[in-house]
Amino acid sequence: MTNPITYIEQHKNQLLQTYKELHAIAEPSWQEQQTSRYLQDKLSSAGLTVTTYTGHHGFIAEIAGKEEGVIALRADMDALVQEVHGEVIANHSCGHDAHSTMTLYTALALKKVEENLHHTIRFIFQPAEELAEGALQMMKEGVLDDVLFLGGLHVRPHTEVPFGKSAPVILHGSSATIVGMITGTPAHAARPEEGNNPIEAASSLIQSLRQIRLLGNKKFSIKMTELHGGETSNSIPASARFTLDVRAETNDTMDALLAKARYIIQHTAALTETEITYEEEGYSPAATENATAVRLAQQAIGSVLGEENVEGPCISQGAEDFHFYTWKTPDIPATMIGLGCDLKPGLHHPQMSFNTDALIYGAQILTQLLLNADQEL
């Protein structure tokens, strides 16, 4: 009988080739057609049951079990759109091609031992993680129906998790975006008293946001990352548009921070006698740590890499839409593993790269994780 951990080692050359091929067909959020078809073909050919959906390229693949309940693993497929060497292209600088590769080979390995599996094993390949929209869409499709456990994995920068090690949980924070418009009164720059400058109102807003304080030792940030107003040097513009990036360590902190931001925006509008309209977009919840899921992940990492290479929780200032799954269904044990892979210079950097040897032990950890969950839950 094939050992699934050994299977991955034996097929490492094919796994690495798959990664290269997925990397070469990077596609933006909601446009993952080639990536989805590539993965579906591999999984269908191996005998897994593939289910697709209308209106997007997300899908699931399953290995049927003998008992009720589902053990699930999620991968993301989309790439960022960013400037690389002077050209704006879809670029896999967040590692989603790596996540899809490892999840694919986890599925292929477990298919070899399907007669020993208790539960149905479901592999969730979701679109649009970069827009924080894919997980919500997949939940609408019912991908968490009957799920007893949900796992995930994300490659980590070398400063967070060293190569050859892995963390059993990534504690991402919450994030949101506020997009707004400040409307003032246009005037000639020589007669500013006849107008009301929205850029000056934006400056007041920036200074007020910097004064936000929250009770307790709560980590957060809120800052203006875009400001556009005016077309000429000698005119006060009628309006200015802005974007705020909002981040918090926990969901409760985010709630408090957004409440403060709303108050400050309203107060600034009244103080500067401008009109400020805005929308809150791109909300992503913070991670929640589940003891059962973390323990299963620790066991899987220790089994593959040795107990000495099990890191503590990976604290990340970034966000991840994986946590919509746990936010919406808190009763499901779930965790996202942080994979050490010597990733440099950092996630979302146009020239991001990592040691692809980590793909081998990453797939082995995921395989062992699902086996552990299948046996215990």
Sequence and secondary structure as in RCSB ss.txt:
>XXXX:A:sequence
MTNPITYIEQHKNQLLQTYKELHAIAEPSWQEQQTSRYLQDKLSSAGLTVTTYTGHHGFIAEIAGKEEGVIALRA
DMDALVQEVHGEVIANHSCGHDAHSTMTLYTALALKKVEENLHHTIRFIFQPAEELAEGALQMMKEGVLDDVLFL
GGLHVRPHTEVPFGKSAPVILHGSSATIVGMITGTPAHAARPEEGNNPIEAASSLIQSLRQIRLLGNKKFSIKMT
ELHGGETSNSIPASARFTLDVRAETNDTMDALLAKARYIIQHTAALTETEITYEEEGYSPAATENATAVRLAQQA
IGSVLGEENVEGPCISQGAEDFHFYTWKTPDIPATMIGLGCDLKPGLHHPQMSFNTDALIYGAQILTQLLLNADQ
EL
>XXXX:A:secstr
   HHHHHHHTHHHHHHHHHHHHHT  BTT  HHHHHHHHHHHHHTT EEEE TTSS EEEEE  SSSSEEEEEE
E  BEEEEETTEEEEE  S HHHHHHHHHHHHHHHHTTGGG  SEEEEEEES TTTT HHHHHHHTTTTTTEEEE
EEEEEEETTTS TT EES EEE EEEEEEEEEE B EETT GGGSB HHHHHHHHHHHHTT   SSS  EEEEEE
EEEE SSTTEE SEEEEEEEEEESSHHHHHHHHHHHHHHHHHHHHHHT EEEEEEEEEE      HHHHHHHHHH
HHHHH GGGB   EEESS  TTHHHHHH TTS EEEEEEEEEEBS TT TT B  TTHHHHHHHHHHHHHHHHHH
H 
